[in-house]
């Protein structure tokens, strides 16, 4: 993927590709739409590739999906294409991403079931560290230059009760520990989770993996920091 991916990236940059087809959906790739790092990963074909591949394998028509951390909307679009309009409920804490998510959904003829809020254990208002690079924006303060904003949140168990998902998709830059430690996952069959040991610590992630295993979730596949859990 390295050499081929770089060739694809340079080719798309030369063409100034504005819309790209990936995993059966279209996403906007203009410099005004996504940061440079995301644009490069999209052109290489590496952006959320493992997550999208897992979604294509495990999300079926009619499946109820809860996505926590939407980013540009690529993974949720792939899930929506497979499960059907309205079956993916997405939460995104970064208000800067709303226009991009909605534009990508419109490009594919879908309407996002999108809530611009964070999920927490208790529904408290919280601090969000908003970075120009959306990949680094987080609920955890990191050693990077960022803007601090306040965002609303919803208690995860309230959302789980309302949405009753069988599939959870999660990429929340370290907040997975707080959420998964208290979440009622009794109805969930599949989870695709990006873990962040570089933010919260390897020991913390190891403890979380043990907790999930005790609830019957087996790590069926892993690529880098992303896990597929099945039960």
Order of alpha helices (4+ residues) and beta strands (2+ residues): alpha-beta-beta-alpha-alpha-beta-alpha-beta-alpha-beta-beta-beta-beta-beta-alpha-beta-alpha-beta-alpha-alpha-beta-beta
